Structures are given as C-alpha cells and as structure tokens.
C-alpha cells in the first residue's frame, strides 16, 4: 500500500528541475483582471501601401503568418532597452486581437465570436536581420521574435470596443508623424485573418494576433519616444533607452 501511495503522490506532484517561467500577462482595461498570453501570431503585409513599400505586390492573396514568443510582450510599454544585435530597428504599429475561445478551422462568419478584446501593439523588427534572412532564404525568427519585441497597450474587451472595422491607426516618433492609416484599409479583415490562421493551427484562448501595419515603417534610435494609437482601442508610449 505504501508503494502505491508514493507512486500516486509522485504522479500528482510536479518536481520542476528548474523554476518554471512566469506566465506573461496583459492588463485588461477597466478591470483588475489580466489576460494570460499563450502565443503571438502576426500576419504580414496586410495594408497595400505597406506591401508596396516592402517591395511586394499588394494583390489580394492568401495571408502569410509568422510568430513571436509569448514572453515578447511588454505590457503598457514604457522604458525599453535598445535591442542587441541590430543597427536598424524598425517600428510597426498594429491592431491586436486577443483570442478568448479555442477553435480550429473557424468559419469567417463565426470568427469574431472567438475574440475577447483588442489592443494596440508594436511589432518591433530588427530590419537588418530580416533583410539578411530574406536574402539567404532563412526564417525571420531572430528578426521578429526577440526580447521585448511586442509592446502592447491594455486589452479592451469587445463589450466596450465592439469589433473595430475602421478608424485611425497611427504612430509618431519624437512627436513626428511616421505611420498613419485606417483599419478599413486592411486587405484581410480580423475575421478573415482568424479563419485563415485557424486552418494551420488550433487557436487557443490567450493567443494574440497582430493584424498588420500601415505604411511608414522606419528606423528607431536610442532615446526615441514612440507614441502609438488606434481609435477606440487605446494608446501606447515607448521610450528606448541607450
């Protein structure tokens, strides 16, 4: 009996050989609750003008995706250290959809029922590493998924924002306007993005989906102050220290 009891206890108690990582979370606007982050998915070149500035054809075709680790989030932005191993850091302001319900192969007409809320975020990019990876035919992981590469505002529940289909999305650097677009200019809607992505992976509650950036992406230097906004969703301040 003693052996069986010990075996049962062994199976129910997890003995971590190193301390487990803390779960990344994002505050929820108007609440004491927080949103636990599972994964971060990003859709590429979802505004025609941005696709052109990146040298691509903006013809409507199947969206493509890449990812960032969940712990790349920086809730609320604030003071950030300038990333290592880059001399060409770029800003990309984006509407972020926070997934609140699991799903796979989700129909477009049901996709928005999986959204918990929205935020404004920055897909920070080490453009020099991305360019080198593209040239060599290598993945973009180190260009996109580095530490603190996803500053994000508090998440606003759908019950407050609804599902934004239009409205200004902007970013300024040191008070100078850099990016200015409108959500209505997205090639793929939030519902279409969710549906397409769910055909490749099972989406889970806690996933964040960055929905693409308007034109005007550009360099960020040490000491720069970034201010991002998305109408009806939120705002975000980030300052890069030396």
DACOR-V689902 format. One record per pair of residues at least 6 apart in sequence whose C-alpha atoms are under 6 Angstrom apart, sorted by the first residue. I is the first residue (numbers start at 1). J is the second residue. Records with the same first field share a line. If there is no record, write none. Layout:
I: J ; J
//
This chain:
24: 37 ; 71
25: 34 ; 35 ; 36 ; 37
26: 34 ; 35 ; 75
27: 34 ; 154
28: 34 ; 154 ; 155
29: 154 ; 155 ; 156
36: 206
37: 70 ; 206
38: 70 ; 206 ; 207
39: 70 ; 207
40: 67 ; 68 ; 70 ; 207 ; 208 ; 209
41: 67 ; 209
42: 65 ; 66 ; 67 ; 209 ; 210
43: 64 ; 65 ; 211 ; 212
44: 64 ; 212
45: 51 ; 212
46: 186 ; 187 ; 212
47: 186 ; 187 ; 214
48: 58
49: 215
50: 214 ; 215
51: 58
68: 145
72: 147 ; 148 ; 149 ; 150
73: 148 ; 150 ; 151
74: 148 ; 150 ; 151 ; 152
75: 152
76: 152 ; 153
77: 151 ; 237 ; 238
78: 237 ; 238
79: 239
80: 240
81: 240 ; 241
82: 240
86: 126
88: 126 ; 127 ; 128
89: 125 ; 126 ; 127 ; 219 ; 220
90: 124 ; 125 ; 218 ; 219 ; 220
91: 124 ; 217 ; 218
92: 122 ; 123 ; 213 ; 217
93: 121 ; 122 ; 213
94: 120 ; 121 ; 212 ; 213
95: 120 ; 211
96: 118 ; 119 ; 120 ; 209 ; 210
97: 118 ; 208 ; 209
98: 115 ; 116 ; 117 ; 118 ; 208
99: 114 ; 115 ; 116 ; 205 ; 206 ; 207
100: 114 ; 115 ; 116 ; 205
101: 114 ; 205
102: 203 ; 204 ; 205
103: 202 ; 203
104: 198 ; 202
105: 198 ; 199
106: 195 ; 198
107: 195
108: 191 ; 192 ; 195
111: 191
112: 191
116: 157 ; 158
117: 156 ; 157 ; 158
118: 155 ; 156
119: 153 ; 155 ; 233
120: 152 ; 153
121: 151 ; 152
122: 150 ; 151
123: 150
124: 149
125: 143 ; 144
126: 143
129: 143
130: 140 ; 143
153: 236
165: 183 ; 184
166: 182 ; 183 ; 184
167: 182 ; 183 ; 231
168: 181 ; 182 ; 230 ; 231
169: 180 ; 181 ; 182 ; 229 ; 230
170: 179 ; 180 ; 228 ; 229
171: 178 ; 179 ; 227 ; 228
172: 178 ; 226 ; 227
173: 225 ; 226
174: 225
178: 216
179: 216
181: 214
222: 240 ; 241 ; 242
223: 240 ; 241
224: 239 ; 240
225: 238 ; 239
226: 237 ; 238
227: 236 ; 237
228: 235 ; 236
229: 235
//
